[in-house]
Amino acid sequence: MARGIPAPFGRDSVRGVRVCHGKEGVVTESGKREPRHTAENPGCGNPPTAEAILAAAEAGARGGNVVFCVGSVLRGDDAAGPLLARHLEEKPVEGWTVVDGGQTPENDLGYLRRLAPHRLLLVDAAAMGLDPGTVRRLRPQDVAVQSLITTHTLPITYLLEELAQMCNEVVFLGIQPLSTAFFDPVSDSVRKAVEGIYRDIAAGGNFEMYPYVNM
């Protein structure tokens, strides 16, 4: 009988032994019980469900480091955050999980709470009155200044407050945009800034070389 067809006993085509599928796992012909696929045991028993795979992925990332990227891909240099997210998706860095919040980062707060990261790096475009591509660390009191309000509907101050409640450490890196007009391309200076942040993440995640913004 083919594997996976409900029956008291079936033939496992991979291992060539008889198995009994029960609620608590899989019993081989020799009497040994093996657990089913779960978040804790993704490689045993019946094929895992999509929910089990996602749960296992969340469990593996829990308590680690997260890069939370914010921005709109339609508004020129405001795409700095999503551009960094794409770099990290194409070339993952061990120990870091990337979350692309896009224009509605508030929608990912529940997911971030479940991850409960030890350290979170927030990256977004921020109008700081500096040369395009300049990167600065920002504090809640900095983003409360009117000139630092971003293009997103959710106040960034609220986002930082929420993140501070779920993370041991939150670092906010703002990238000065050249233009955030609709359908403008990402400027070369911002692309270079994004690549530099990616290299810093890959090198261990030391962001202290970026000074705080002076308002």
ABEGO torsion letter per residue (X at the ends): XBBGBBBABBBBAAAGBBBBBBAAEBBBAAGBBBBBBBAABAABEBBBBAAAAAAAAAAAABGBBBBBBBEBAABEAAAAAAAAAAAAAABBBBGBBBBBAEABAAAAAAAAAAAGBABBBBBBBBBAGBBBGBBBBBBAAAAABAAABBABABBAAAAAAAAAAABABBBBBBBBBABABBGBBBBAAAAAAAAAAAAAAAAGGBAAABBBBBX
